[in-house]
Amino acid sequence: MTDKNLNRRHFLGTAGVAAAAGIIAGAKSVQAAEGNKKVKIIAVCGSHRKGKTTSTALQIALDSAKTVSPDIETELIELMDYKLEPAVPGGNAVDEYDKIGPKIADPAVGGIIFGSPVYFSNMTSMMKMFIEHFGPYKKSGALSNKVAGVLTVAGARNGGQEGVAQSITAALLGVEMIMVGDGRPTGHSGATLWNNGKDEAVKDNITKDEFGCATAKGLGKRVAEVALRMAKKS
Ligand SMILES: Cc1cc2nc3c(=O)[nH]c(=O)nc-3n(C[C@H](O)[C@H](O)[C@H](O)COP(=O)(O)O)c2cc1C
């Protein structure tokens, strides 16, 4: 037997064991998406206020994602609907993460938009606690090759939106998500919105932030476009 054949046999054997153990779950998830024509985009809202500016902005992003193709379906998850506890190393938090985890890890999910208000120049504690449950995905690859985008809302025009987007992005790269920004024409690192708290006429009405809403639409579109492409090509 040639070296080439030996190497091939070794590779196939290793790949079989890895697949059985779920180590290449990322590849598996994309294959499943190919079988099912629909590609799901989920938006996760980390605001401590349900249905407010972050939630509205995420829905704008999801509505825009749907315009990309009739094969896109969407869902908005409000983290405030679930009881989350801090995740500890090697342990399982006793909370309701098991009601959200399977939803986002579902092979039909091609993209996830993470939305957080800016709290003290950071993501909210709710969003942080949610992401801190992702530890096992570093081994399982359950989120690998799913597309991700970040949407942030702050009370000031420059209230920390981009810093929060970068912080969330860094965490998601760690679980092998494919990061995208808001694309053309706004073209930055994600959706960045301004809930102008100083102006009573527009406060808490995020639809008044024209530029921010354009970034939300762009982000939704980018996530959908790339998720569809990933589902077809893999
Ligand atoms: C605890 C707390 C901290 C905040 N920190 C900031 C901040 O650092 N920078 C900023 O621009 N806005 C800050 N804000 C304002 C929120 O980001 C803004 O009101 C946002 O629209 C809230 O999102 P929601 O409507 O989804 O609740 C803070 C709000 C709260 C409640």
The ligand as a Gaussian input file, in Angstrom:
#p B3LYP/6-31G(d) Opt

LIG

0 1
 C      -27.886000      50.488000      33.308000
 C      -27.829000      51.296000      32.028000
 C      -26.614000      51.707000      31.537000
 C      -26.534000      52.431000      30.358000
 N      -25.305000      52.789000      29.869000
 C      -25.221000      53.477000      28.709000
 C      -23.943000      53.826000      28.182000
 O      -22.888000      53.474000      28.702000
 N      -23.917000      54.558000      27.038000
 C      -25.063000      54.983000      26.405000
 O      -24.989000      55.658000      25.403000
 N      -26.295000      54.619000      26.871000
 C      -26.392000      53.866000      27.997000
 N      -27.632000      53.472000      28.463000
 C      -28.838000      53.760000      27.645000
 C      -29.329000      52.533000      26.847000
 O      -28.277000      51.940000      26.113000
 C      -30.442000      52.922000      25.875000
 O      -31.483000      53.532000      26.578000
 C      -31.001000      51.739000      25.106000
 O      -31.846000      52.205000      24.098000
 C      -31.760000      50.751000      25.989000
 O      -32.207000      49.660000      25.223000
 P      -33.733000      49.092000      25.370000
 O      -34.649000      50.170000      24.833000
 O      -33.761000      47.850000      24.551000
 O      -33.945000      48.846000      26.817000
 C      -27.722000      52.757000      29.648000
 C      -28.958000      52.339000      30.153000
 C      -29.023000      51.611000      31.325000
 C      -30.368000      51.151000      31.848000

